Amino acid sequence: MDIKRVEEKLLNPRPGSKIAAAKEFGIDLTLLVRKLKLTPEERIRELDDFVETVEQIRRQNPKLQRTKR
C-alpha cells in the first residue's frame, strides 16, 4: 500500500472503522502520518534526539535520576 493511500485512510477514515474510532477517541492521526513520511534513518535520529533530551532533563533534576534495581 502506498503512502498516499495510507495517508488518505488515516486523515479521512471510513465511518465506523477502527481508525475512525481512534480519531474520535482523540488520537492525533496527523502525527502518525508525519512519522510514516520519514525514512527509517530519520525516525531513529528523532528517537535518539528524544532520548538525549530525556537524559539531559534527568541529569538536571536529581529527583528524576534512575535508581538501581
TADALIN-V398018 format. One line per field, one symbol per residue. ss: DSSP state (H for helix, E for strand, - for the rest). psi: psi as a letter, one per 20 degrees, with the letter a starting at -180 (. if undefined). burial: 1 if it has 9 or more other C-alpha atoms within 8 Angstrom, else 0. A space follows every 50 residues. Layout:
ss->???
psi->???
burial->???
This chain:
ss->--HHHHHHHHH------HHHHHHHH---HHHHHHHHH--HHHHHHHHHHH HHHHHHHHHH-HHH-----
psi->prhhgggghhhmqppirhghggghhjpnihhggghhiqrhghgggggggg gggghggghiohijqqqp.
burial->00000111110010000011111000001000100001000010000000 0000001110000000000
